[in-house]
């Protein structure tokens, strides 16, 4: 009976633990850079759901949406992200920018939207290397088929299998914002905002901890968000043109990265410092022990020296007393002899 109860308890523990370990394995990993505070999966998802570029910019900076958590100037407030559009025929670049100061602008990421000669549309978002490192690219991924045909099936019923999409064309082209920018009614959007001048709807709000931010966007990564990562840029010409002619960088951001002033780097620095201190502790303990031993030896030597001095002083005193005593005896004998002569 006891063995049966024990088996049941072990089984229940295993069933409860498996989902927990599964979720822990899929937890989003931080990169130790400012990009930890802007989930590009969520940004690309929002982009496809927006009707216009202006709507996308507004939602991106909404406290309610909770997508933007960047604080590049380290004032504990979320920075406003401006969306700057450039078009070259059928190719678009939507640069996400932050005015770090009156004179400095930092690009956060760039969305690349292109249509080739076969009318195939591709969509990618590339994180800026100063905020995400090199080759941080997110794109819509091909959905898996809803069912798979059984080649050995011989039943009488007709089986209909949903064919998998071989490219991302259908997904991208169906997005409202893609349909809008390629439509005759498209009107280019030029945001007039700059440092300390923002739209009326925007109110700076406080940043949240990176861990809390990532837990809020767990769905975008692992629960059917429909996006994957790659290291290949589809439209090299557009991207290279952007990098060479349009990309903005900030000395302030670069210096903060070097100094480890952003959240992820600060955590790493603290960890490294802790490791260094831990490694130094045994050495410090050994040094302390050596110092104690040296102190003990010095004390012993000092005690011996003092004892020797004391012995020497005692011997000197005894000799002095003996010498004085002899002198007194000699004097007495001389005086007595003189008396006899008298």
C-alpha positions as CSV (number, residue, x, y, z in Angstrom):
1,X,0.0,0.0,0.0
2,X,2.8,2.4,0.9
3,X,4.6,1.6,-2.3
4,X,1.5,2.4,-4.3
5,X,1.0,5.8,-2.6
6,X,4.7,6.6,-3.2
7,X,4.4,5.8,-6.9
8,X,1.3,8.1,-7.2
9,X,3.1,10.9,-5.5
10,X,6.2,10.6,-7.7
11,X,4.0,10.5,-10.8
12,X,2.1,13.7,-9.8
13,X,5.4,15.5,-9.1
14,X,6.7,14.5,-12.6
15,X,3.5,15.7,-14.3
16,X,3.7,19.1,-12.5
17,X,7.4,19.6,-13.2
18,X,7.4,18.9,-16.9
19,X,5.5,22.0,-18.0
20,X,7.6,24.1,-15.6
21,X,10.9,22.9,-17.1
22,X,9.5,23.2,-20.6
23,X,8.6,26.9,-20.0
24,X,11.9,27.6,-18.3
25,X,13.8,26.2,-21.4
26,X,11.8,28.6,-23.6
27,X,12.2,31.7,-21.5
28,X,13.5,34.6,-23.7
29,X,17.2,35.1,-23.2
30,X,18.6,38.6,-22.7
31,X,21.4,39.8,-24.9
32,X,22.9,42.2,-22.4
33,X,22.3,45.2,-24.7
34,X,19.7,48.0,-24.9
35,X,17.7,45.9,-27.4
36,X,16.5,43.8,-24.5
37,X,14.0,46.6,-23.9
38,X,12.4,46.5,-27.3
39,X,11.1,43.2,-28.5
40,X,11.4,43.2,-32.3
41,X,9.0,40.2,-32.6
42,X,6.3,42.4,-31.0
43,X,7.3,45.4,-33.1
44,X,6.9,43.5,-36.3
45,X,3.6,42.0,-35.2
46,X,2.4,45.5,-34.4
47,X,3.6,46.8,-37.8
48,X,1.6,44.3,-39.7
49,X,-1.6,44.9,-37.7
50,X,-1.4,48.7,-38.1
51,X,-3.4,50.5,-40.8
52,X,-0.9,53.4,-41.5
53,X,2.6,54.3,-40.6
54,X,1.3,57.0,-38.3
55,X,-0.9,54.5,-36.5
56,X,2.1,52.2,-36.1
57,X,4.2,55.0,-34.6
58,X,1.4,56.0,-32.2
59,X,0.8,52.4,-31.0
60,X,4.6,51.8,-30.7
61,X,4.9,54.6,-28.2
62,X,1.8,53.7,-26.2
63,X,2.1,52.9,-22.5
64,X,-0.9,50.6,-22.9
65,X,0.7,48.5,-25.6
66,X,3.8,48.1,-23.5
67,X,6.1,47.3,-26.4
68,X,8.6,50.2,-26.0
69,X,10.7,50.0,-22.9
70,X,13.8,51.7,-24.2
71,X,15.7,54.3,-22.1
72,X,18.8,55.3,-24.0
73,X,19.4,58.6,-22.2
74,X,19.1,56.9,-18.8
75,X,16.5,59.3,-17.4
76,X,14.3,56.4,-16.1
77,X,11.7,57.3,-18.7
78,X,10.8,55.4,-21.9
79,X,12.1,57.2,-25.0
80,X,9.9,58.3,-27.9
81,X,10.5,56.3,-31.1
82,X,10.1,58.2,-34.4
83,X,9.4,56.3,-37.6
84,X,11.1,57.7,-40.6
85,X,10.1,56.4,-44.0
86,X,12.1,56.3,-47.2
87,X,11.0,54.8,-50.5
88,X,12.8,53.7,-53.6
89,X,10.3,52.5,-56.1
90,X,8.9,49.3,-54.6
91,X,11.3,49.2,-51.7
92,X,10.6,50.8,-48.4
93,X,12.7,51.4,-45.3
94,X,11.0,52.4,-42.0
95,X,13.8,53.5,-39.6
96,X,12.9,53.5,-35.9
97,X,14.8,56.4,-34.3
98,X,15.3,57.9,-30.9
99,X,16.5,61.5,-30.2
100,X,19.0,60.9,-27.4
101,X,19.8,64.6,-27.1
102,X,19.4,67.8,-29.1
103,X,22.3,66.8,-31.4
104,X,22.3,63.0,-31.3
105,X,20.0,60.5,-32.9
106,X,20.2,56.7,-32.5
107,X,18.6,54.2,-34.9
108,X,17.0,51.4,-33.0
109,X,16.0,49.1,-35.9
110,X,14.9,49.3,-39.6
111,X,12.0,47.6,-41.2
112,X,12.6,46.5,-44.8
113,X,9.6,46.0,-47.1
114,X,10.3,45.0,-50.7
115,X,8.4,43.8,-53.8
116,X,10.4,42.1,-56.5
117,X,9.6,41.9,-60.3
118,X,7.4,38.9,-59.7
119,X,5.4,40.9,-57.2
120,X,6.7,38.8,-54.3
121,X,6.6,40.8,-51.1
122,X,9.2,40.3,-48.3
123,X,9.3,41.8,-44.9
124,X,12.1,41.9,-42.3
125,X,13.1,44.0,-39.2
126,X,16.8,44.3,-38.5
127,X,18.0,45.5,-35.1
128,X,20.7,48.1,-35.0
129,X,24.1,46.5,-34.1
130,X,24.7,49.0,-31.3
131,X,21.5,47.8,-29.6
132,X,21.2,44.2,-30.7
133,X,24.5,43.1,-32.0
134,X,25.2,42.0,-35.5
135,X,22.7,40.1,-37.7
136,X,19.7,40.3,-35.4
137,X,16.9,39.9,-37.9
138,X,13.2,38.9,-37.4
139,X,10.8,38.0,-40.2
140,X,7.4,36.3,-40.5
141,X,7.8,32.6,-40.6
142,X,6.0,30.0,-42.8
143,X,3.0,28.6,-41.0
144,X,3.0,24.8,-40.5
145,X,0.3,22.7,-42.3
146,X,-2.8,22.1,-40.2
147,X,-2.7,18.4,-41.1
148,X,-0.5,15.8,-42.9
149,X,-1.8,13.3,-45.4
150,X,-1.4,9.6,-44.6
151,X,0.0,7.9,-47.8
152,X,-1.2,4.5,-46.7
153,X,-4.9,5.6,-46.3
154,X,-7.3,3.5,-48.5
155,X,-10.7,4.6,-47.0
156,X,-13.7,5.6,-49.0
157,X,-13.8,9.2,-47.7
158,X,-12.1,12.0,-49.5
159,X,-9.3,13.6,-47.5
160,X,-8.6,17.3,-47.9
161,X,-5.3,18.5,-46.7
162,X,-4.4,22.2,-46.3
163,X,-1.4,22.9,-48.4
164,X,1.4,24.7,-46.5
165,X,2.4,28.1,-47.6
166,X,5.8,27.9,-49.3
167,X,6.7,31.6,-48.8
168,X,5.7,34.5,-46.6
169,X,4.1,36.4,-49.5
170,X,0.5,35.7,-48.5
171,X,1.1,36.6,-44.8
172,X,2.9,39.9,-45.7
173,X,0.6,41.0,-48.5
174,X,-2.5,40.5,-46.3
175,X,-1.2,42.9,-43.7
176,X,-3.2,46.2,-43.7
177,X,-0.1,48.4,-43.6
178,X,1.4,46.5,-46.6
179,X,-1.7,46.9,-48.6
180,X,-1.8,50.6,-47.7
181,X,1.8,51.5,-48.7
182,X,1.4,49.7,-52.1
183,X,-2.0,51.2,-52.8
184,X,-2.8,54.3,-54.9
185,X,-4.1,56.2,-51.8
186,X,-0.8,55.9,-49.9
187,X,0.5,59.3,-48.6
188,X,4.0,59.4,-47.3
189,X,4.3,60.2,-43.5
190,X,6.9,62.6,-42.3
191,X,7.0,63.0,-38.5
192,X,7.9,66.5,-37.4
193,X,9.0,65.4,-33.9
194,X,12.4,65.9,-32.4
195,X,14.1,66.0,-29.0
196,X,11.8,67.6,-26.4
197,X,9.1,68.0,-29.0
198,X,6.6,65.1,-29.1
199,X,3.0,64.5,-30.2
200,X,0.2,65.5,-27.8
201,X,-0.8,61.9,-27.2
202,X,2.6,60.9,-25.9
203,X,3.5,61.1,-22.2
204,X,6.8,59.8,-21.0
205,X,6.2,56.8,-18.7
206,X,8.6,54.9,-16.4
207,X,10.6,52.0,-17.6
208,X,10.0,48.5,-16.1
209,X,12.5,45.8,-15.2
210,X,13.9,43.7,-18.1
211,X,12.6,40.5,-16.5
212,X,9.0,41.9,-16.2
213,X,9.2,43.3,-19.8
214,X,10.2,40.0,-21.2
215,X,7.6,38.0,-19.4
216,X,4.9,40.4,-20.8
217,X,6.1,39.5,-24.4
218,X,6.6,35.8,-23.9
219,X,3.7,35.0,-26.3
220,X,5.4,36.8,-29.2
221,X,8.3,34.3,-29.1
222,X,6.8,31.0,-28.2
223,X,3.0,30.9,-28.5
224,X,2.1,31.3,-32.1
225,X,3.4,34.7,-32.7
226,X,4.2,33.7,-36.3
227,X,7.8,35.0,-36.4
228,X,11.2,33.6,-36.6
229,X,14.8,34.8,-36.6
230,X,17.4,34.6,-39.4
231,X,20.8,36.0,-40.2
232,X,20.1,36.7,-43.9
233,X,18.9,40.0,-45.2
234,X,16.6,39.5,-48.2
235,X,17.1,42.9,-49.9
236,X,20.8,43.5,-49.6
237,X,20.8,46.6,-51.9
238,X,18.2,48.5,-49.8
239,X,19.8,47.5,-46.5
240,X,23.3,48.4,-47.7
241,X,22.1,51.7,-49.0
242,X,20.5,52.4,-45.6
243,X,23.6,51.5,-43.7
244,X,25.9,53.6,-45.8
245,X,23.7,56.7,-46.2
246,X,20.9,56.9,-43.6
247,X,21.9,55.1,-40.4
248,X,22.2,57.2,-37.3
249,X,24.5,56.5,-34.3
250,X,24.9,58.2,-31.0
251,X,28.2,58.7,-29.2
252,X,26.2,58.7,-25.9
253,X,24.8,55.3,-26.6
254,X,28.1,53.9,-27.6
255,X,29.8,55.3,-24.5
256,X,27.0,53.9,-22.3
257,X,27.5,50.5,-23.9
258,X,31.2,50.6,-23.3
259,X,30.7,51.6,-19.6
260,X,28.0,49.0,-19.1
261,X,25.4,51.6,-18.1
262,X,22.5,49.7,-19.6
263,X,20.6,47.1,-17.7
264,X,22.0,43.9,-19.2
265,X,25.6,45.0,-19.1
266,X,25.3,46.3,-15.5
267,X,24.0,42.8,-14.5
268,X,26.9,41.2,-16.2
269,X,29.4,43.6,-14.6
270,X,27.9,42.8,-11.2
271,X,28.2,39.1,-11.9
272,X,31.8,39.4,-13.0
273,X,32.6,41.5,-9.9
274,X,31.0,38.9,-7.7
275,X,33.0,36.1,-9.4
276,X,36.2,38.2,-9.0
277,X,35.6,38.8,-5.4
278,X,34.8,35.2,-4.8
279,X,38.0,34.1,-6.5
280,X,40.1,36.6,-4.5
281,X,38.7,35.5,-1.2
282,X,40.9,32.4,-0.8
283,X,43.9,34.5,-1.7
284,X,42.9,37.1,0.8
285,X,42.4,34.5,3.4
286,X,45.8,33.0,2.7
287,X,47.4,36.5,2.9
288,X,45.6,37.1,6.2
289,X,46.9,33.8,7.6
290,X,50.4,34.6,6.5
291,X,50.2,38.0,8.1
292,X,49.0,36.4,11.3
293,X,51.9,33.9,11.2
294,X,54.4,36.7,10.6
295,X,53.0,38.7,13.4
296,X,53.3,35.7,15.7
297,X,56.9,35.1,14.7
298,X,57.7,38.7,15.1
299,X,56.1,38.7,18.6
300,X,58.1,35.6,19.6
301,X,61.3,37.0,18.3
302,X,60.6,40.3,20.2
303,X,59.9,38.4,23.4
304,X,63.1,36.4,23.0
305,X,65.1,39.6,22.5
306,X,63.5,41.2,25.5
307,X,64.3,38.1,27.6
308,X,67.9,38.3,26.4
309,X,68.1,41.9,27.2
310,X,66.7,41.3,30.7
311,X,69.2,38.5,31.3
312,X,72.0,40.7,30.1
313,X,70.9,43.5,32.3
314,X,70.6,41.2,35.3
315,X,74.1,39.9,34.7
316,X,75.5,43.4,34.4
317,X,73.9,44.4,37.6
318,X,75.3,41.4,39.4
319,X,78.8,42.1,38.1
320,X,78.5,45.7,39.1
321,X,77.4,44.7,42.6
322,X,80.3,42.2,42.9
323,X,82.8,44.9,41.7
324,X,81.5,47.4,44.3
325,X,81.7,44.9,47.0
326,X,85.3,44.0,46.2
327,X,86.3,47.7,46.2
328,X,84.7,48.2,49.6
329,X,86.6,45.3,51.0
330,X,90.0,46.5,49.6
331,X,89.4,49.9,51.1
332,X,88.8,48.5,54.5
333,X,92.0,46.5,54.5
334,X,94.1,49.6,53.5
335,X,92.6,51.7,56.3
336,X,93.3,49.0,58.9
337,X,97.0,48.6,57.8
338,X,97.5,52.4,58.1
339,X,96.3,52.3,61.7
340,X,98.7,49.6,62.6
341,X,101.5,51.8,61.3
342,X,100.4,54.6,63.5
